[in-house]
Amino acid sequence: MKKIIISIIAICIIGICIAIPFITKKDSDLKKIKVAEVTHSVFYAPQYLADALGYFEDEGLDVEFILTSGANNVTAAVLSGDVQIGFCGSEATIYVYNQGEKDYLVNFAGLTKKDGSFLVARKPNDNFKIEDLKGSHIIAGRKGGMPAMTLEWALNENGLKTNEVNFDTSIDFAATTGAFIGGTGDYISVFELSVRE
């Protein structure tokens, strides 16, 4: 009985040793791509799902997602060669191009059709109207960033000008949620609804 068990274990070990080069070879055949993403968001679930289900590997890609808060930082990561793809709002590519850079970024895909931010209030308001924002402090995101520009557009489209609110673009994108949780602002423009006092 001992000889049978030892033989089975030996066969398993030999089988694993034979299989390892093939498994390793498969991983080394994958093209490595680093993607700097501006934020983690439920709106980008298809990307995360494709990664989790191995669809990128099926296409020969080993994709690494790196959280790089702010379109400006994503742009810098792409231009420096630290990553191959930057996932952020299109404003960054426009800024680089308008500066006359020879090595500018090119937008080649869109994951969302519209802006994915929410306007979250510190205090509940069951009968909210856009006019309720007058005089309030809104953490809008980084100046010139897509979330802030989209919020400004939405306010203007609904008859409210940014000079009628404290439209705060002084806080870096990565710090906006922390600032709101810490007590700054009456409202915040965010990608996730997980912000709580």
Backbone as ProteinMPNN parsed JSONL, in Angstrom:
{"seq_chain_A": "MKKIIISIIAICIIGICIAIPFITKKDSDLKKIKVAEVTHSVFYAPQYLADALGYFEDEGLDVEFILTSGANNVTAAVLSGDVQIGFCGSEATIYVYNQGEKDYLVNFAGLTKKDGSFLVARKPNDNFKIEDLKGSHIIAGRKGGMPAMTLEWALNENGLKTNEVNFDTSIDFAATTGAFIGGTGDYISVFELSVRE", "coords_chain_A": {"N_chain_A": [[0.825, -1.191, 0.0], [1.98, 1.209, 0.815], [3.863, 1.535, -1.206], [2.234, 2.005, -3.41], [1.004, 4.451, -2.779], [3.278, 6.109, -2.609], [4.138, 5.861, -5.251], [1.985, 7.093, -6.622], [2.174, 9.719, -5.607], [4.721, 10.354, -6.569], [4.25, 10.253, -9.348], [2.436, 12.369, -9.576], [4.072, 14.531, -8.799], [6.024, 14.448, -10.812], [4.354, 14.929, -12.998], [3.487, 17.557, -12.411], [5.948, 18.882, -12.544], [6.527, 18.554, -15.243], [4.416, 20.013, -16.356], [4.811, 22.656, -15.496], [6.704, 24.225, -17.132], [5.097, 24.648, -19.411], [2.904, 26.078, -18.432], [4.195, 28.37, -17.44], [5.322, 29.268, -19.802], [3.052, 30.016, -21.225], [2.161, 32.275, -19.746], [4.367, 33.957, -20.181], [4.123, 34.469, -22.841], [2.182, 36.351, -23.048], [1.353, 39.706, -23.847], [2.473, 42.38, -22.033], [0.708, 45.031, -20.597], [0.342, 48.167, -19.177], [-2.126, 50.017, -17.568], [-3.104, 53.168, -16.675], [-5.542, 54.243, -14.592], [-7.963, 56.733, -13.914], [-9.755, 56.672, -11.807], [-11.4, 54.304, -9.639], [-14.454, 52.907, -10.453], [-17.916, 52.014, -10.42], [-19.003, 52.387, -12.878], [-17.156, 51.493, -14.66], [-17.293, 48.817, -14.646], [-17.551, 46.831, -16.739], [-14.921, 46.681, -17.751], [-13.49, 45.74, -15.502], [-14.75, 43.317, -15.141], [-14.169, 41.991, -17.556], [-11.447, 41.679, -17.163], [-11.411, 40.048, -14.843], [-12.663, 37.752, -15.79], [-10.85, 36.785, -17.552], [-10.712, 37.636, -20.197], [-8.908, 39.423, -21.376], [-6.518, 37.989, -21.273], [-7.243, 35.907, -22.971], [-7.014, 37.222, -25.336], [-4.355, 37.499, -25.52], [-3.165, 39.3, -23.771], [-1.643, 40.708, -20.881], [-2.871, 42.559, -18.583], [-2.335, 45.26, -16.452], [-3.852, 47.211, -14.067], [-3.522, 50.438, -12.833], [-4.171, 52.604, -10.279], [-4.335, 55.972, -10.743], [-4.778, 58.855, -9.714], [-6.495, 61.597, -11.052], [-6.673, 63.238, -14.141], [-4.524, 64.696, -15.084], [-2.327, 63.46, -13.859], [-2.528, 60.888, -14.913], [-2.057, 61.472, -17.597], [0.605, 62.377, -17.451], [1.823, 59.975, -16.698], [1.479, 58.412, -19.006], [2.824, 59.956, -20.969], [5.414, 59.852, -19.937], [6.039, 57.251, -20.328], [5.669, 55.369, -18.391], [3.315, 53.959, -18.314], [1.289, 52.286, -20.784], [-1.255, 52.881, -21.629], [-3.6, 55.38, -20.89], [-6.314, 56.002, -18.835], [-8.697, 58.23, -18.744], [-10.461, 61.398, -18.591], [-11.148, 63.177, -21.651], [-10.162, 65.732, -21.644], [-7.499, 66.055, -20.887], [-5.946, 65.216, -23.059], [-6.537, 67.193, -24.875], [-5.479, 69.488, -23.627], [-2.702, 68.903, -23.681], [-2.248, 68.725, -26.454], [-2.957, 71.337, -27.269], [-0.87, 72.748, -26.17], [1.075, 72.479, -27.972], [2.706, 70.271, -28.043], [4.903, 67.86, -29.457], [4.799, 65.151, -29.056], [2.002, 64.108, -28.485], [-1.041, 62.99, -26.845], [-3.478, 60.56, -27.934], [-6.897, 60.073, -28.178], [-8.548, 56.996, -28.224], [-10.636, 55.374, -27.582], [-13.781, 54.966, -25.879], [-15.131, 54.428, -22.719], [-17.385, 55.121, -21.371], [-20.486, 56.706, -22.112], [-21.498, 59.034, -21.144], [-20.926, 61.49, -18.525], [-20.011, 60.096, -15.415], [-20.508, 61.016, -12.83], [-21.907, 61.766, -9.583], [-23.953, 64.047, -7.778], [-23.617, 64.595, -4.526], [-25.189, 65.18, -1.45], [-24.59, 66.669, 1.745], [-26.582, 66.831, 3.663], [-29.822, 65.341, 3.887], [-32.363, 65.935, 1.404], [-35.423, 65.722, 0.504], [-37.017, 66.917, -1.415], [-35.443, 67.989, -3.501], [-34.311, 70.68, -5.518], [-32.701, 72.276, -8.261], [-32.239, 74.921, -7.666], [-31.792, 74.885, -4.979], [-29.132, 74.712, -4.615], [-28.032, 77.23, -4.639], [-25.841, 79.513, -3.161], [-24.562, 77.491, -1.778], [-21.742, 75.389, -0.826], [-19.894, 73.688, -3.07], [-17.941, 70.926, -3.691], [-16.229, 70.558, -6.486], [-14.267, 69.267, -7.92], [-11.056, 68.98, -9.605], [-9.776, 71.98, -11.044], [-10.466, 72.563, -14.399], [-10.735, 69.889, -14.857], [-12.562, 67.025, -16.065], [-14.853, 66.159, -14.426], [-15.476, 68.56, -12.988], [-15.907, 70.387, -15.08], [-18.083, 69.2, -16.356], [-20.035, 69.273, -14.348], [-20.263, 72.048, -14.061], [-21.306, 72.68, -16.6], [-23.776, 71.29, -16.413], [-25.024, 72.714, -14.335], [-25.221, 75.28, -15.519], [-26.873, 74.651, -17.709], [-29.198, 74.234, -16.399], [-29.962, 76.685, -15.49], [-28.425, 77.831, -13.442], [-25.658, 79.596, -12.356], [-22.105, 79.301, -11.886], [-21.099, 81.304, -10.277], [-23.065, 81.715, -8.48], [-22.857, 79.899, -6.548], [-20.525, 78.427, -4.188], [-18.216, 77.316, -5.95], [-16.043, 75.023, -5.745], [-12.94, 74.392, -6.874], [-10.487, 73.921, -5.9], [-9.432, 71.701, -4.691], [-7.466, 68.837, -4.982], [-8.151, 66.089, -7.165], [-7.848, 63.482, -6.047], [-8.162, 64.023, -3.375], [-10.702, 64.967, -2.853], [-12.946, 63.443, -1.855], [-12.054, 62.776, 0.733], [-11.846, 65.344, 1.797], [-14.534, 66.102, 1.827], [-15.659, 64.191, 3.556], [-14.287, 64.987, 5.794], [-15.618, 67.291, 6.463], [-15.726, 69.509, 4.778], [-17.584, 71.49, 2.528], [-20.98, 71.515, 1.203], [-22.033, 69.989, -0.759], [-20.853, 67.468, -3.044], [-19.215, 66.482, -6.011], [-18.952, 63.322, -7.151], [-17.744, 60.022, -8.151], [-18.71, 57.752, -7.005], [-21.254, 56.476, -4.818], [-20.556, 56.062, -2.214], [-19.807, 57.858, -0.295], [-19.985, 59.014, 2.926], [-20.955, 60.724, 5.928]], "CA_chain_A": [[0.0, 0.0, 0.0], [2.897, 2.338, 0.864], [4.488, 1.679, -2.524], [1.231, 2.572, -4.319], [0.863, 5.869, -2.42], [4.518, 6.777, -3.016], [4.12, 5.896, -6.726], [0.999, 8.114, -7.033], [2.768, 11.02, -5.278], [5.833, 10.567, -7.507], [3.652, 10.555, -10.657], [1.888, 13.733, -9.472], [5.193, 15.479, -8.78], [6.588, 14.442, -12.171], [3.364, 15.604, -13.852], [3.557, 18.996, -12.134], [7.227, 19.376, -13.068], [6.398, 18.605, -16.701], [3.429, 21.039, -16.709], [5.25, 24.004, -15.128], [7.222, 25.021, -18.264], [4.016, 25.021, -20.32], [2.125, 27.126, -17.758], [5.053, 29.549, -17.433], [5.455, 29.721, -21.185], [1.808, 30.689, -21.587], [2.183, 33.592, -19.135], [5.399, 34.79, -20.787], [3.686, 34.811, -24.192], [1.227, 37.453, -22.98], [1.906, 41.061, -23.987], [2.199, 43.137, -20.811], [0.232, 46.398, -20.807], [-0.034, 48.886, -17.953], [-3.172, 51.007, -17.791], [-3.322, 54.096, -15.567], [-6.95, 54.659, -14.576], [-8.127, 57.928, -13.113], [-10.525, 56.342, -10.613], [-12.169, 53.058, -9.673], [-15.866, 53.274, -10.451], [-18.848, 50.988, -10.858], [-19.266, 52.625, -14.294], [-16.148, 50.798, -15.449], [-17.448, 47.39, -14.327], [-17.23, 45.926, -17.859], [-13.469, 46.519, -17.815], [-13.071, 44.882, -14.395], [-15.315, 41.995, -15.413], [-13.36, 41.401, -18.628], [-10.183, 41.28, -16.552], [-11.661, 38.93, -13.919], [-13.054, 36.558, -16.548], [-9.73, 36.344, -18.383], [-10.883, 37.996, -21.613], [-7.681, 40.041, -21.871], [-5.572, 36.904, -21.503], [-7.686, 35.202, -24.177], [-6.549, 38.016, -26.479], [-2.896, 37.567, -25.45], [-2.751, 40.478, -23.016], [-1.515, 40.704, -19.433], [-3.182, 43.955, -18.3], [-2.224, 45.693, -15.064], [-4.525, 48.486, -13.848], [-2.864, 51.207, -11.789], [-4.949, 53.785, -9.911], [-3.52, 57.169, -10.905], [-5.825, 59.86, -9.542], [-6.415, 62.851, -11.779], [-6.313, 63.115, -15.56], [-3.187, 65.261, -15.261], [-1.349, 62.437, -13.461], [-2.613, 59.813, -15.914], [-1.371, 61.989, -18.782], [2.048, 62.362, -17.169], [2.272, 58.576, -16.703], [1.55, 57.961, -20.398], [3.885, 60.693, -21.663], [6.716, 59.42, -19.432], [6.266, 55.857, -20.708], [5.447, 54.473, -17.253], [2.175, 53.116, -18.702], [1.038, 52.331, -22.222], [-2.594, 53.422, -21.859], [-4.145, 56.206, -19.823], [-7.772, 55.98, -18.812], [-9.134, 59.467, -18.088], [-11.273, 62.263, -19.435], [-10.484, 63.64, -22.871], [-9.614, 67.088, -21.494], [-6.042, 66.011, -20.762], [-5.358, 65.14, -24.404], [-6.725, 68.514, -25.489], [-4.508, 70.398, -23.023], [-1.369, 68.572, -24.19], [-2.221, 69.086, -27.872], [-2.997, 72.792, -27.376], [0.43, 73.284, -25.763], [1.987, 72.316, -29.099], [3.621, 69.14, -27.836], [5.07, 66.98, -30.618], [4.387, 63.816, -28.615], [0.724, 64.311, -27.79], [-1.875, 61.804, -26.646], [-4.588, 60.375, -28.871], [-8.022, 59.296, -27.645], [-8.894, 55.962, -29.18], [-11.783, 54.573, -27.141], [-14.586, 55.523, -24.804], [-15.78, 53.397, -21.896], [-18.698, 55.606, -20.962], [-21.066, 57.64, -23.078], [-21.781, 60.279, -20.434], [-20.19, 61.626, -17.272], [-20.524, 59.165, -14.414], [-20.483, 61.544, -11.467], [-23.123, 62.041, -8.818], [-23.899, 65.174, -6.861], [-23.999, 64.034, -3.231], [-25.421, 66.215, -0.447], [-24.252, 66.352, 3.134], [-27.837, 66.665, 4.397], [-30.909, 64.878, 3.019], [-33.331, 66.905, 0.899], [-36.351, 64.883, -0.252], [-37.63, 67.682, -2.51], [-34.331, 68.759, -4.062], [-34.414, 71.425, -6.768], [-31.394, 72.834, -8.586], [-32.13, 76.215, -6.997], [-31.334, 74.64, -3.604], [-27.679, 74.81, -4.592], [-27.605, 78.627, -4.522], [-25.163, 79.86, -1.912], [-23.93, 76.328, -1.144], [-20.334, 75.084, -1.113], [-19.839, 72.443, -3.845], [-16.614, 70.431, -4.085], [-16.493, 70.213, -7.879], [-13.154, 68.533, -8.53], [-9.901, 69.772, -10.022], [-10.048, 72.995, -12.056], [-10.153, 72.086, -15.741], [-10.98, 68.453, -14.939], [-13.848, 66.669, -16.661], [-15.983, 66.222, -13.493], [-15.833, 69.95, -12.688], [-16.469, 71.014, -16.28], [-19.405, 68.621, -16.605], [-20.942, 69.832, -13.341], [-20.503, 73.445, -14.434], [-22.218, 72.645, -17.746], [-25.106, 70.88, -15.94], [-25.6, 73.838, -13.598], [-25.572, 76.306, -16.501], [-28.005, 74.168, -18.497], [-30.392, 74.3, -15.545], [-30.211, 78.06, -15.075], [-27.646, 78.228, -12.268], [-24.276, 79.942, -12.71], [-21.156, 78.903, -10.843], [-20.878, 82.394, -9.335], [-24.172, 81.706, -7.512], [-22.484, 78.894, -5.545], [-19.086, 78.357, -3.939], [-17.822, 76.232, -6.86], [-14.692, 74.786, -5.243], [-12.059, 73.576, -7.72], [-9.151, 74.049, -5.3], [-9.026, 70.446, -4.048], [-7.004, 67.817, -5.918], [-9.133, 65.031, -7.396], [-7.681, 62.366, -5.109], [-8.449, 64.457, -2.006], [-12.045, 65.539, -2.723], [-13.785, 62.64, -0.967], [-11.547, 62.961, 2.09], [-12.207, 66.695, 2.244], [-15.967, 66.108, 2.12], [-15.842, 63.403, 4.787], [-13.727, 65.792, 6.875], [-16.498, 68.402, 6.812], [-15.723, 70.591, 3.787], [-18.607, 71.484, 1.491], [-22.367, 71.068, 1.39], [-22.245, 69.007, -1.828], [-19.635, 67.022, -3.717], [-19.359, 65.733, -7.255], [-18.139, 62.108, -6.997], [-18.066, 58.907, -9.035], [-19.319, 56.675, -6.249], [-22.202, 56.9, -3.797], [-20.132, 55.516, -0.926], [-19.395, 58.949, 0.581], [-20.884, 59.18, 4.077], [-20.386, 61.481, 7.045]], "C_chain_A": [[0.873, 1.26, 0.0], [3.506, 2.605, -0.505], [3.517, 2.331, -3.514], [1.086, 4.076, -4.051], [2.096, 6.656, -2.867], [4.569, 6.895, -4.537], [3.163, 6.978, -7.229], [1.565, 9.513, -6.775], [3.888, 11.342, -6.263], [5.301, 10.933, -8.899], [3.089, 11.977, -10.668], [2.996, 14.775, -9.53], [5.82, 15.581, -10.164], [5.648, 15.184, -13.127], [3.396, 17.114, -13.666], [4.837, 19.585, -12.72], [7.189, 19.486, -14.592], [5.477, 19.753, -17.122], [3.923, 22.457, -16.47], [5.811, 24.792, -16.32], [6.114, 25.476, -19.226], [3.157, 26.142, -19.724], [2.915, 28.429, -17.778], [5.18, 30.127, -18.832], [4.212, 30.494, -21.603], [1.784, 32.101, -21.024], [3.196, 34.503, -19.81], [5.034, 35.181, -22.219], [2.726, 35.994, -24.198], [1.949, 38.789, -23.111], [1.486, 41.863, -22.762], [1.82, 44.581, -21.162], [-0.162, 46.974, -19.458], [-1.03, 49.971, -18.324], [-3.308, 51.857, -16.53], [-4.776, 54.542, -15.629], [-7.141, 55.756, -13.551], [-8.877, 57.66, -11.806], [-11.09, 54.941, -10.759], [-13.631, 53.453, -9.587], [-16.708, 52.106, -10.941], [-19.17, 51.162, -12.35], [-18.294, 51.878, -15.195], [-16.179, 49.286, -15.18], [-17.161, 46.478, -15.513], [-15.731, 45.665, -18.0], [-12.99, 45.561, -16.736], [-13.556, 43.443, -14.612], [-14.506, 41.278, -16.495], [-12.027, 40.907, -18.077], [-10.377, 40.033, -15.685], [-11.991, 37.638, -14.662], [-11.98, 36.084, -17.525], [-9.841, 36.705, -19.852], [-9.626, 38.647, -22.191], [-6.639, 38.97, -22.177], [-5.933, 36.108, -22.753], [-7.21, 35.918, -25.437], [-5.031, 38.214, -26.454], [-2.349, 38.742, -24.655], [-2.687, 40.197, -21.517], [-1.668, 42.163, -19.002], [-3.088, 44.222, -16.804], [-2.865, 47.071, -14.951], [-3.89, 49.179, -12.647], [-3.706, 52.446, -11.509], [-4.024, 54.994, -9.897], [-4.47, 58.358, -10.884], [-5.531, 61.159, -10.279], [-5.941, 62.648, -13.204], [-4.918, 63.67, -15.826], [-2.105, 64.235, -14.917], [-1.352, 61.247, -14.42], [-1.851, 60.229, -17.167], [0.143, 61.951, -18.602], [2.598, 60.941, -17.208], [2.402, 58.04, -18.127], [2.713, 58.637, -21.113], [5.282, 60.261, -21.214], [7.048, 57.983, -19.83], [6.093, 54.88, -19.566], [4.285, 53.516, -17.515], [1.973, 53.256, -20.204], [-0.308, 52.976, -22.551], [-3.004, 54.228, -20.638], [-5.647, 56.238, -19.937], [-8.244, 57.186, -18.014], [-10.01, 60.25, -19.051], [-10.467, 62.812, -20.599], [-9.845, 65.019, -22.718], [-8.099, 67.088, -21.464], [-5.377, 65.965, -22.137], [-5.458, 66.483, -25.11], [-5.698, 69.499, -24.947], [-3.107, 70.157, -23.58], [-1.24, 69.004, -25.651], [-2.161, 70.602, -28.048], [-1.694, 73.455, -26.932], [1.477, 73.112, -26.865], [2.982, 71.188, -28.942], [3.69, 68.276, -29.096], [4.578, 65.575, -30.3], [3.112, 63.954, -27.796], [-0.061, 63.005, -27.712], [-3.003, 61.763, -27.673], [-5.667, 59.561, -28.171], [-8.401, 58.249, -28.675], [-10.092, 55.118, -28.757], [-12.534, 55.327, -26.056], [-15.263, 54.404, -24.036], [-17.17, 53.817, -21.463], [-19.186, 56.619, -21.985], [-21.315, 59.005, -22.443], [-20.942, 60.33, -19.164], [-20.838, 60.747, -16.207], [-20.548, 59.702, -13.007], [-21.879, 61.742, -10.897], [-22.897, 63.321, -8.027], [-24.465, 64.659, -5.54], [-24.099, 65.167, -2.22], [-25.013, 65.738, 0.943], [-25.516, 66.071, 3.941], [-28.933, 66.209, 3.44], [-31.844, 66.023, 2.613], [-34.278, 66.141, -0.022], [-36.97, 65.59, -1.45], [-36.589, 68.564, -3.193], [-34.705, 69.409, -5.393], [-33.042, 72.053, -7.009], [-31.167, 74.171, -7.893], [-31.625, 76.066, -5.557], [-29.812, 74.766, -3.483], [-27.181, 76.243, -4.412], [-27.014, 78.887, -3.142], [-24.45, 78.697, -1.238], [-22.476, 76.179, -1.586], [-20.299, 73.714, -1.794], [-18.383, 72.103, -4.139], [-16.799, 69.844, -5.484], [-15.425, 69.347, -8.519], [-12.067, 69.502, -8.958], [-10.291, 70.76, -11.113], [-9.591, 72.476, -13.418], [-10.349, 70.595, -15.922], [-12.383, 68.171, -15.468], [-15.007, 66.698, -15.655], [-16.429, 67.648, -13.202], [-16.469, 70.623, -13.897], [-17.87, 70.482, -16.579], [-20.429, 69.166, -15.612], [-21.273, 71.283, -13.668], [-21.494, 73.525, -15.599], [-23.642, 72.307, -17.289], [-25.789, 72.005, -15.168], [-26.081, 74.922, -14.566], [-26.796, 75.909, -17.321], [-29.32, 74.253, -17.724], [-30.579, 75.672, -14.904], [-29.45, 78.537, -13.86], [-26.2, 78.466, -12.704], [-23.352, 79.595, -11.556], [-20.877, 80.037, -9.863], [-22.017, 82.527, -8.32], [-23.954, 80.664, -6.416], [-20.996, 79.061, -5.238], [-18.609, 77.123, -4.697], [-16.34, 75.958, -6.633], [-13.911, 73.836, -6.148], [-10.628, 73.594, -7.163], [-8.609, 72.739, -4.729], [-8.647, 69.432, -5.123], [-8.001, 66.663, -5.984], [-9.06, 63.922, -6.353], [-8.088, 62.726, -3.685], [-9.886, 64.931, -1.804], [-12.927, 64.756, -1.746], [-13.356, 62.8, 0.484], [-11.908, 64.32, 2.649], [-13.684, 66.753, 2.629], [-16.254, 65.352, 3.413], [-15.347, 64.192, 5.994], [-14.542, 67.034, 7.219], [-16.529, 69.554, 5.826], [-16.876, 70.405, 2.813], [-19.971, 70.997, 1.938], [-22.706, 69.957, 0.399], [-20.886, 68.626, -2.401], [-20.022, 66.282, -4.992], [-18.409, 64.545, -7.166], [-18.593, 61.03, -7.971], [-18.798, 57.785, -8.314], [-20.255, 57.246, -5.191], [-21.811, 56.431, -2.405], [-19.705, 56.594, 0.06], [-20.43, 59.111, 1.682], [-20.178, 60.008, 5.131], [-19.943, 60.55, 8.134]], "O_chain_A": [[0.582, 2.236, -0.691], [3.649, 3.757, -0.915], [3.935, 3.12, -4.361], [1.05, 4.876, -4.986], [1.973, 7.741, -3.435], [4.999, 7.923, -5.059], [3.496, 7.706, -8.164], [1.45, 10.395, -7.626], [3.993, 12.473, -6.738], [5.842, 11.824, -9.554], [3.246, 12.704, -11.65], [2.874, 15.781, -10.228], [6.115, 16.68, -10.634], [6.096, 15.972, -13.96], [3.341, 17.866, -14.639], [4.813, 20.66, -13.321], [7.76, 20.416, -15.162], [5.728, 20.4, -18.138], [3.501, 23.377, -17.17], [5.42, 25.945, -16.504], [6.192, 26.568, -19.788], [2.735, 27.05, -20.441], [2.363, 29.482, -18.098], [5.147, 31.344, -19.014], [4.319, 31.523, -22.269], [1.427, 33.039, -21.736], [2.931, 35.69, -19.998], [5.594, 36.139, -22.753], [2.482, 36.582, -25.252], [3.03, 38.977, -22.552], [0.296, 42.011, -22.483], [2.517, 45.255, -21.92], [-0.903, 46.355, -18.694], [-0.817, 50.741, -19.261], [-3.592, 51.337, -15.45], [-5.197, 55.152, -16.611], [-6.564, 55.721, -12.464], [-8.655, 58.35, -10.81], [-11.244, 54.442, -11.874], [-14.006, 54.256, -8.732], [-16.268, 51.311, -11.771], [-19.563, 50.202, -13.014], [-18.583, 51.656, -16.371], [-15.212, 48.576, -15.454], [-16.567, 45.419, -15.313], [-15.321, 44.553, -18.331], [-12.182, 44.672, -17.006], [-12.85, 42.484, -14.301], [-14.198, 40.094, -16.362], [-11.537, 39.849, -18.472], [-9.605, 39.079, -15.779], [-11.635, 36.551, -14.207], [-12.174, 35.1, -18.24], [-9.13, 36.133, -20.678], [-9.31, 38.449, -23.364], [-5.96, 39.026, -23.203], [-5.055, 35.686, -23.505], [-7.026, 35.293, -26.482], [-4.48, 38.982, -27.243], [-1.198, 39.138, -24.841], [-3.561, 39.534, -20.958], [-0.702, 42.925, -19.05], [-3.68, 43.51, -15.993], [-2.469, 48.0, -15.656], [-3.739, 48.583, -11.58], [-3.932, 53.255, -12.409], [-3.054, 55.039, -9.141], [-4.915, 58.814, -11.937], [-4.453, 61.74, -10.143], [-4.94, 61.975, -13.45], [-4.207, 63.17, -16.697], [-1.087, 64.149, -15.604], [-0.303, 60.669, -14.705], [-1.092, 59.441, -17.732], [0.871, 61.538, -19.505], [3.708, 60.717, -17.692], [3.334, 57.292, -18.423], [3.5, 57.972, -21.787], [6.226, 60.294, -22.003], [8.19, 57.543, -19.693], [6.338, 53.685, -19.734], [4.269, 52.397, -17.003], [2.43, 54.22, -20.817], [-0.48, 53.55, -23.627], [-2.784, 53.814, -19.5], [-6.193, 56.474, -21.015], [-8.207, 57.186, -16.784], [-10.266, 59.819, -20.176], [-9.241, 62.897, -20.53], [-9.066, 65.432, -23.577], [-7.472, 68.023, -21.962], [-4.35, 66.61, -22.349], [-4.559, 66.864, -25.859], [-5.108, 70.263, -25.711], [-2.402, 71.109, -23.913], [-0.227, 69.586, -26.037], [-1.402, 71.1, -28.879], [-1.44, 74.608, -27.283], [2.621, 73.542, -26.717], [3.997, 71.154, -29.637], [2.669, 67.994, -29.722], [4.015, 64.893, -31.156], [3.143, 63.919, -26.566], [0.228, 62.046, -28.427], [-3.421, 62.791, -28.205], [-5.392, 58.488, -27.633], [-8.558, 58.558, -29.857], [-10.518, 54.235, -29.503], [-11.986, 56.213, -25.4], [-15.896, 53.531, -24.629], [-18.033, 52.976, -21.215], [-18.393, 57.298, -22.637], [-21.338, 60.02, -23.14], [-20.326, 59.338, -18.775], [-22.063, 60.667, -16.114], [-20.603, 58.919, -12.059], [-22.87, 61.865, -11.617], [-21.766, 63.634, -7.653], [-25.648, 64.33, -5.449], [-23.21, 66.014, -2.137], [-25.088, 64.55, 1.258], [-25.529, 65.186, 4.796], [-28.965, 66.651, 2.292], [-32.079, 66.953, 3.383], [-33.972, 65.935, -1.197], [-37.402, 64.937, -2.4], [-36.83, 69.747, -3.433], [-35.318, 68.791, -6.263], [-32.309, 72.329, -6.06], [-30.032, 74.519, -7.568], [-31.091, 77.017, -4.984], [-29.278, 74.908, -2.383], [-26.018, 76.447, -4.066], [-27.591, 78.537, -2.113], [-23.792, 78.897, -0.217], [-22.046, 76.763, -2.58], [-20.632, 72.702, -1.178], [-17.671, 72.892, -4.761], [-17.425, 68.798, -5.662], [-15.667, 68.75, -9.567], [-12.155, 70.702, -8.701], [-11.056, 70.415, -12.014], [-8.462, 72.006, -13.565], [-10.154, 70.077, -17.021], [-13.283, 68.998, -15.327], [-16.069, 67.22, -15.993], [-17.628, 67.926, -13.171], [-17.455, 71.347, -13.76], [-18.743, 71.237, -17.008], [-21.557, 69.483, -15.989], [-22.427, 71.7, -13.566], [-22.413, 74.344, -15.582], [-24.602, 72.949, -17.716], [-26.989, 72.228, -15.323], [-27.202, 75.419, -14.449], [-27.659, 76.743, -17.594], [-30.401, 74.333, -18.307], [-31.272, 75.804, -13.895], [-29.805, 79.57, -13.292], [-25.598, 77.612, -13.354], [-23.761, 79.593, -10.395], [-20.462, 79.78, -8.733], [-21.947, 83.351, -7.408], [-24.747, 80.552, -5.482], [-20.29, 79.766, -5.96], [-18.598, 76.018, -4.154], [-15.484, 76.587, -7.255], [-14.181, 72.636, -6.187], [-9.674, 73.312, -7.888], [-7.447, 72.676, -4.326], [-9.41, 69.195, -6.06], [-8.617, 66.306, -4.981], [-10.085, 63.475, -5.837], [-8.333, 61.836, -2.87], [-10.258, 65.267, -0.68], [-13.587, 65.356, -0.898], [-14.2, 62.944, 1.368], [-12.237, 64.447, 3.828], [-14.047, 67.372, 3.629], [-17.008, 65.827, 4.262], [-15.908, 64.085, 7.084], [-14.203, 67.755, 8.157], [-17.293, 70.499, 6.021], [-17.119, 69.299, 2.33], [-20.119, 70.212, 2.875], [-23.547, 69.099, 0.67], [-19.905, 69.357, -2.262], [-21.017, 65.559, -5.04], [-17.193, 64.729, -7.111], [-19.681, 61.108, -8.542], [-19.44, 56.954, -8.955], [-20.066, 58.37, -4.725], [-22.651, 56.406, -1.505], [-19.275, 56.264, 1.166], [-21.612, 59.32, 1.407], [-18.951, 59.999, 5.221], [-19.435, 60.999, 9.162]]}, "name": "protein", "num_of_chains": 1, "seq": "MKKIIISIIAICIIGICIAIPFITKKDSDLKKIKVAEVTHSVFYAPQYLADALGYFEDEGLDVEFILTSGANNVTAAVLSGDVQIGFCGSEATIYVYNQGEKDYLVNFAGLTKKDGSFLVARKPNDNFKIEDLKGSHIIAGRKGGMPAMTLEWALNENGLKTNEVNFDTSIDFAATTGAFIGGTGDYISVFELSVRE"}
